Amino acid sequence: MTTEIDQTYDVLVVGGGPAGENAADLAARGGLRVALIERELVGGECSYWACMPSKALLRPGEALETLLRTPGAKEAAIGAIDVAAALARRNALAANWDDSGQVSWLDSVGVDLIRGHGELVGTRLVSVTDADGGVTTYEAARAVVIATGTTAAWPPIPGLKEAGLWDSRAVTTAADVPERFLVIGGGVVAVEMAQAWKWLGAREVTIVELADGLLPREESFAGVELRAALERMEITVHTGTMTKAVERPDADGPVTASVVLDDGSSIEIEADEVLVAVGRRPATSALGLDSVGLEPDAYIEVNDHLQATAVDGGWLYAVGDVNGRALLTHAGKYQARIAGAHIAGLDTSAYGDRIAVPRVVFTSPEVAAVGLTEEEAVGRGIDVHTVEYDVRHTAAAVALGRGYRGTAKLVIDAARDVIVGATFVGPKAGEMLQSATIAIVGEVELAKLWHAVPAFPTLSEVWLRLLEQYRDKYDRVFT
């Protein structure tokens, strides 16, 4: 049967988040006729439900903590955080969930917007169902880009879905501070939102995490130091803990979670709101992937041009979280720039998101990392050397106030004397990360980094201290 085609573009981009926007922009810059298909808000998860609103929720507490750490300034800290003002700022950073600004930007770069749900119906064919149920079929003369991202994963815990719990969207858009707040999970969303809502006034905050530590994908010391900081705030943290069941008899009432602790004992935790933050799953269940031979509900495997490897002809691309390479906004935007330029005819390939993906947890202290952990490097057969340094011993940390805590660690390929991974923990640790990213991507030898002089007194002085540690620990001579 022949599909009736209503309109043809050079490129069709399905998904209007940061990755989709960047792919559309780069393809349009290459002189191609491009349409972006989006069923919700142009700007996507990061703009309205993740990166921007979550950082707005964290900022008041972070600012207050910085003030209280600084003698001479802490005396100016009076009263409590103005929750109404904080939530209003959150709303503003999420553009009040109005995408008109992003729509105007699309128009300015020459990309058409098609509102509706896009679905593959064949080779280079996408059908779009609009809000009224109307269906229009579009053909892509050159490429289709899938950029639909991920959605929150829900573990198979009895009662979980029936209890009306918060997911990653609900927690960043909530209008009221819960008195008692339970977080199931110990990853990025979990720890950031536990700290944010505690700062905003939640009386009791509890984290329950199945793994043995917080942030289980990072260096173990990062989770340990973050846990200590959360517990100093009187956030209760249980790790090695299994949530067996959740119950909410009254839709407007409290939630009771049955939990088995790491010592085998069982307790019940009662909360007014519960956040489920145990990971993400690809948003591919209703994309028509089976029409082109791909598995629905799975990540789309791609090559370094971001082309789907299991689809012949190289016309299907997948960028951002939907391909599973690196579930981070900046990684998705990077991939999208590569894909858009490749579609437009440039011989571009992505490798930065395979070797040096920077990642920051915006808690206090921040946890910032790039590249491989020590365990990952060893698992890849690398002859590993490591060095660590207590950031408190830098002049900048002393100048920043009392109680600065943090650690820096480098993972080094001993055979080449180049960094393959770095982790920094401490206030504003994320601002030290780009230098490590550049060193890893550029494969800069440590002997050359020795001549990259850090300014005094800045936190970047930790780089000098780490190199001194490496010189002394492994008997290196830098000339």
SEDREN-405216 format. One record per residue (C-alpha): y, x, z; residue number from 0. Coordinates in steps of 0.001 Angstrom, whole numbers, plus 500000, padded with zeros to 6 digits. Layout:
{{Y,X,Z},NUM}
...
//
This chain:
{{500000,500000,500000},0}
{{503461,501312,499077},1}
{{506093,501309,501838},2}
{{509415,499841,500796},3}
{{512175,502369,501467},4}
{{515613,501040,502397},5}
{{517557,504315,502494},6}
{{517035,508052,502001},7}
{{518547,511008,503874},8}
{{517827,514716,503616},9}
{{517019,514879,507328},10}
{{516111,512243,509912},11}
{{516331,513211,513598},12}
{{514491,510920,516021},13}
{{516031,511279,519478},14}
{{519693,511764,520323},15}
{{519608,514041,523358},16}
{{520979,517600,523346},17}
{{518108,518917,521223},18}
{{518423,516167,518652},19}
{{522191,516507,518490},20}
{{521981,520251,517878},21}
{{519313,519929,515199},22}
{{521396,517302,513403},23}
{{524554,519408,513686},24}
{{522975,522581,512275},25}
{{521319,520732,509418},26}
{{524604,518989,508560},27}
{{526434,522331,508666},28}
{{524007,523460,505982},29}
{{525319,520763,503664},30}
{{522503,518252,504187},31}
{{522844,514504,504636},32}
{{521618,513776,508149},33}
{{520992,510670,510264},34}
{{520255,510640,513980},35}
{{518135,507786,515369},36}
{{518598,506850,519037},37}
{{517523,503745,520955},38}
{{519461,504482,524166},39}
{{522550,506636,524740},40}
{{523551,509491,522453},41}
{{523574,512543,524700},42}
{{520187,511805,526216},43}
{{518540,512439,529558},44}
{{520554,515512,530531},45}
{{523942,513888,530099},46}
{{523308,510587,531856},47}
{{520264,510838,534139},48}
{{519455,514490,534829},49}
{{521539,517683,534560},50}
{{525049,516295,534884},51}
{{524668,513530,537512},52}
{{522287,515592,539635},53}
{{524691,518531,539792},54}
{{527513,516154,540697},55}
{{525415,514883,543620},56}
{{524726,518434,544806},57}
{{528263,519791,544472},58}
{{529945,518229,547570},59}
{{527309,519595,549939},60}
{{527309,523005,548265},61}
{{531093,523211,548546},62}
{{531012,522188,552198},63}
{{528305,524723,552993},64}
{{530352,527479,551336},65}
{{533361,526471,553422},66}
{{531383,526470,556666},67}
{{530019,529935,555900},68}
{{533507,531411,555577},69}
{{535400,532364,558763},70}
{{538984,531200,558552},71}
{{538096,528443,556109},72}
{{535421,526594,558049},73}
{{538059,525405,560513},74}
{{539481,523301,557651},75}
{{536202,521388,557308},76}
{{536758,518140,559173},77}
{{534910,514847,558914},78}
{{532027,514072,556595},79}
{{531528,513983,552841},80}
{{533261,511023,551191},81}
{{530197,509400,549650},82}
{{532157,506904,547573},83}
{{534211,509707,546035},84}
{{531088,511785,545416},85}
{{529346,508920,543641},86}
{{532466,508159,541616},87}
{{532529,511792,540494},88}
{{528830,511513,539634},89}
{{529592,508467,537496},90}
{{532422,510312,535750},91}
{{530241,513315,534915},92}
{{527721,510890,533423},93}
{{530570,509427,531320},94}
{{530010,506138,533168},95}
{{526923,505785,530947},96}
{{529141,505279,527909},97}
{{528225,507357,524857},98}
{{531309,506606,522756},99}
{{532482,510216,523078},100}
{{529194,511557,521730},101}
{{529199,508990,518950},102}
{{532662,510181,517909},103}
{{531419,513766,517909},104}
{{528499,512844,515622},105}
{{530956,511258,513230},106}
{{533168,514366,513311},107}
{{530282,516626,512231},108}
{{529177,514271,509475},109}
{{525999,512877,511042},110}
{{525220,509160,510689},111}
{{524007,507284,513769},112}
{{521215,504722,513484},113}
{{520696,502662,516628},114}
{{517138,501625,517373},115}
{{513589,502785,518048},116}
{{512316,505241,515450},117}
{{508647,505504,514537},118}
{{506789,507559,511934},119}
{{505005,505396,509375},120}
{{503909,508078,506932},121}
{{504882,511389,505351},122}
{{508669,511794,505764},123}
{{508978,508066,506536},124}
{{510551,506589,509678},125}
{{510901,502900,510475},126}
{{513653,501854,512876},127}
{{513520,498671,514934},128}
{{516968,497562,516067},129}
{{517928,495581,519174},130}
{{517489,492283,517336},131}
{{514001,493144,516109},132}
{{515032,493998,512569},133}
{{513102,496805,510888},134}
{{514531,499283,508360},135}
{{512534,502089,506746},136}
{{514138,505438,505969},137}
{{512837,508360,503949},138}
{{513641,512008,504652},139}
{{513836,513989,501447},140}
{{513464,517276,503336},141}
{{512537,516954,507030},142}
{{511976,514729,510043},143}
{{512810,516170,513465},144}
{{511225,514672,516597},145}
{{513417,515200,519670},146}
{{512361,512418,522031},147}
{{511873,514574,525132},148}
{{509793,513581,528123},149}
{{509553,510854,530739},150}
{{508639,510963,534415},151}
{{504929,511372,535176},152}
{{503302,509056,537718},153}
{{500237,510289,539608},154}
{{497270,507930,540169},155}
{{498144,507069,543763},156}
{{497125,503547,544846},157}
{{500135,501239,545191},158}
{{502576,503689,543611},159}
{{503647,501737,540548},160}
{{503699,498424,542390},161}
{{506030,499649,545141},162}
{{509234,499857,543053},163}
{{509840,503541,543803},164}
{{512519,505838,542409},165}
{{511888,508074,539428},166}
{{514133,510891,538192},167}
{{516546,508383,536638},168}
{{516792,506060,539614},169}
{{517455,508878,542080},170}
{{520441,510241,540150},171}
{{522014,506814,539529},172}
{{521515,505197,542968},173}
{{524520,503403,544449},174}
{{523587,503748,548137},175}
{{522363,506513,550412},176}
{{518930,505717,551893},177}
{{518615,506129,555651},178}
{{515065,507463,555347},179}
{{514177,509235,552118},180}
{{510697,510441,551127},181}
{{510138,512769,548177},182}
{{506686,513095,546607},183}
{{506662,516458,544828},184}
{{508001,519953,545412},185}
{{509395,520961,542033},186}
{{512950,521179,540756},187}
{{513893,517487,540795},188}
{{512239,517002,544170},189}
{{514004,519795,546050},190}
{{517407,519246,544407},191}
{{517458,515529,545199},192}
{{516095,515983,548717},193}
{{518977,518327,549491},194}
{{521604,516250,547674},195}
{{520838,512988,549480},196}
{{520542,514780,552836},197}
{{524032,516219,552326},198}
{{525283,512768,551338},199}
{{524088,511280,554611},200}
{{520384,510422,554566},201}
{{519305,510563,558206},202}
{{515681,511517,557557},203}
{{514453,513369,554469},204}
{{510811,514359,554012},205}
{{509142,516283,551181},206}
{{505370,516066,550598},207}
{{503959,518509,548019},208}
{{500343,518886,546926},209}
{{500635,522617,546165},210}
{{500693,525249,548898},211}
{{504417,525922,548467},212}
{{507630,524621,546961},213}
{{508478,525546,543358},214}
{{504862,526600,542735},215}
{{505603,527974,539243},216}
{{508087,530549,540560},217}
{{507654,533700,542637},218}
{{506222,532671,546010},219}
{{509110,534172,547987},220}
{{511505,531769,546263},221}
{{509676,528732,547608},222}
{{509451,530294,551058},223}
{{513182,531039,551237},224}
{{514109,527617,549889},225}
{{511825,525897,552398},226}
{{513482,527772,555248},227}
{{516909,526633,554026},228}
{{515797,523006,553749},229}
{{514288,523082,557219},230}
{{517521,524505,558637},231}
{{519102,521298,557295},232}
{{516435,519311,559198},233}
{{514575,518296,556052},234}
{{510883,517994,556875},235}
{{508644,519811,554398},236}
{{504880,519306,554132},237}
{{502979,521439,551595},238}
{{499263,521413,550814},239}
{{499620,517699,551417},240}
{{498048,514776,549559},241}
{{499618,511334,549321},242}
{{496653,508929,549482},243}
{{498374,505548,549136},244}
{{501768,503842,549104},245}
{{502559,500322,550231},246}
{{505700,498153,550125},247}
{{504788,494619,551267},248}
{{508349,493343,550907},249}
{{510291,494224,547748},250}
{{513433,494737,549837},251}
{{511671,496367,552761},252}
{{510528,499866,553693},253}
{{507761,501873,552059},254}
{{504804,503290,553962},255}
{{503035,506340,552562},256}
{{499640,507461,553855},257}
{{499500,511250,553773},258}
{{496797,513839,554487},259}
{{498310,517081,555807},260}
{{497106,520612,555108},261}
{{495164,520690,558383},262}
{{493191,517573,557423},263}
{{494999,515210,559760},264}
{{496464,511931,558466},265}
{{499915,510508,559130},266}
{{501977,507608,557857},267}
{{505558,508147,556713},268}
{{507943,505218,556543},269}
{{510947,505422,554247},270}
{{513622,503174,552814},271}
{{513342,504822,549389},272}
{{510732,507095,547834},273}
{{511267,509470,544923},274}
{{508249,510302,542763},275}
{{508947,513721,541203},276}
{{505629,515305,540264},277}
{{506379,516382,536704},278}
{{507003,515133,533177},279}
{{504962,513785,530280},280}
{{505847,513820,526551},281}
{{507647,510741,525226},282}
{{505323,510418,522240},283}
{{503291,507280,522953},284}
{{505204,504978,520574},285}
{{506253,507386,517815},286}
{{503555,506615,515274},287}
{{502171,510143,515504},288}
{{498740,508902,514495},289}
{{500188,507914,511102},290}
{{500515,511633,510280},291}
{{497338,512792,512013},292}
{{498773,513732,515402},293}
{{497633,512655,518846},294}
{{499861,510053,520561},295}
{{500869,510729,524184},296}
{{500591,514494,523667},297}
{{502993,517374,523145},298}
{{503563,518274,519493},299}
{{502400,521848,518910},300}
{{504830,523864,516780},301}
{{505251,527295,515235},302}
{{508281,529549,515687},303}
{{510197,527612,513023},304}
{{509536,524539,515223},305}
{{507351,522928,512533},306}
{{504378,520848,513676},307}
{{501366,523087,513063},308}
{{498908,520230,512478},309}
{{500960,518511,509745},310}
{{500751,519811,506198},311}
{{503851,520498,504151},312}
{{506126,521835,506909},313}
{{508332,518711,506843},314}
{{507812,517626,510477},315}
{{509677,519501,513216},316}
{{509622,518964,516993},317}
{{512338,520390,519243},318}
{{513027,520274,522957},319}
{{510746,519016,525702},320}
{{508576,517044,523270},321}
{{506869,520234,522052},322}
{{506062,521494,525566},323}
{{507252,525075,524968},324}
{{509953,525077,527648},325}
{{511055,521867,529362},326}
{{514710,522792,529803},327}
{{517868,521508,528119},328}
{{519144,524913,527041},329}
{{515743,525854,525604},330}
{{515685,522625,523623},331}
{{519167,523248,522269},332}
{{518138,526776,521264},333}
{{515063,525479,519458},334}
{{517158,522810,517756},335}
{{519629,525368,516423},336}
{{516720,527378,514993},337}
{{515074,524293,513475},338}
{{518289,522865,512025},339}
{{519186,526176,510395},340}
{{515635,526577,509042},341}
{{515737,523093,507511},342}
{{519069,524016,505917},343}
{{517437,527014,504247},344}
{{517927,529951,506618},345}
{{514921,532093,507572},346}
{{515226,531568,511311},347}
{{512495,531870,513958},348}
{{512462,531116,517681},349}
{{511151,533759,520049},350}
{{513667,533737,522907},351}
{{512066,530651,524450},352}
{{508713,532440,524533},353}
{{509807,535633,526267},354}
{{512926,534910,528302},355}
{{513545,531289,529254},356}
{{516226,531219,531998},357}
{{515782,528552,534658},358}
{{517898,527645,537684},359}
{{517197,525363,540625},360}
{{520643,524273,541822},361}
{{519809,523982,545493},362}
{{521378,526037,548241},363}
{{520221,528751,547981},364}
{{519918,528649,544212},365}
{{516673,529895,542689},366}
{{517265,531575,539328},367}
{{514531,533143,537233},368}
{{513848,534309,533691},369}
{{510790,535624,531912},370}
{{507463,536209,533661},371}
{{506556,536094,537326},372}
{{504509,539013,538633},373}
{{501365,536882,538553},374}
{{501981,535822,534955},375}
{{502641,539386,533848},376}
{{499426,540645,535458},377}
{{497568,537749,533838},378}
{{498772,538964,530436},379}
{{497358,542422,531051},380}
{{500699,544142,531618},381}
{{500742,547249,533818},382}
{{503264,545860,536304},383}
{{505783,547587,538547},384}
{{507997,545485,540848},385}
{{511060,546048,542989},386}
{{512832,543734,545434},387}
{{516169,543897,547216},388}
{{517730,541882,550016},389}
{{520982,540588,548470},390}
{{522560,540326,551941},391}
{{523022,544088,551874},392}
{{525494,544006,548992},393}
{{529195,544170,549774},394}
{{529775,540923,547875},395}
{{527367,538990,550097},396}
{{529178,540230,553192},397}
{{532537,539261,551698},398}
{{531276,535794,550784},399}
{{530862,534868,554430},400}
{{528391,534774,557272},401}
{{524826,533709,556752},402}
{{524410,534681,553106},403}
{{520674,534926,552444},404}
{{518853,535920,549277},405}
{{516404,538176,547497},406}
{{516279,539732,544017},407}
{{513090,540843,542272},408}
{{512370,542529,538963},409}
{{509001,542541,537178},410}
{{508767,545632,534951},411}
{{506395,546636,532173},412}
{{505574,550135,533431},413}
{{504392,551400,530059},414}
{{507736,550670,528412},415}
{{510089,550751,531435},416}
{{511557,547384,530414},417}
{{512052,544227,532441},418}
{{509784,541278,531628},419}
{{510800,539010,534514},420}
{{513511,538583,537121},421}
{{514088,536222,540048},422}
{{517227,535852,542161},423}
{{517542,533673,545263},424}
{{520878,533059,546960},425}
{{524148,531162,546648},426}
{{525339,531290,543016},427}
{{522236,533252,542027},428}
{{522281,531541,538646},429}
{{525410,533457,537694},430}
{{523400,536704,537839},431}
{{520753,535450,535434},432}
{{522272,536025,532013},433}
{{522293,539788,532457},434}
{{518551,539692,533100},435}
{{518013,537432,530094},436}
{{519887,539877,527856},437}
{{517891,542815,529244},438}
{{514567,541064,528550},439}
{{515433,539753,525072},440}
{{516975,543086,524096},441}
{{514077,545061,525613},442}
{{516625,547394,527190},443}
{{515034,550408,528855},444}
{{515892,550879,532523},445}
{{517260,554357,531797},446}
{{519889,552714,529619},447}
{{520579,549918,532132},448}
{{521353,552658,534647},449}
{{524609,553178,532731},450}
{{525600,549482,532854},451}
{{527946,549826,535835},452}
{{528359,546653,537946},453}
{{531827,545819,539249},454}
{{532440,546232,542987},455}
{{532285,544081,545028},456}
{{530335,541505,542999},457}
{{526841,540136,543475},458}
{{525877,541909,540256},459}
{{525873,545110,542310},460}
{{522319,544057,543162},461}
{{521373,545465,539751},462}
{{522349,548970,540854},463}
{{520366,548561,544075},464}
{{517282,547326,542193},465}
{{517420,550287,539824},466}
{{517790,552662,542776},467}
{{514721,551038,544346},468}
{{512789,551508,541109},469}
{{513877,555153,540790},470}
{{512787,555974,544323},471}
{{509616,553859,544472},472}
{{508170,555076,541177},473}
{{509706,558571,541086},474}
{{511779,558001,537990},475}
{{514655,560209,536870},476}
{{517590,558489,535151},477}
{{519883,560841,533251},478}
//
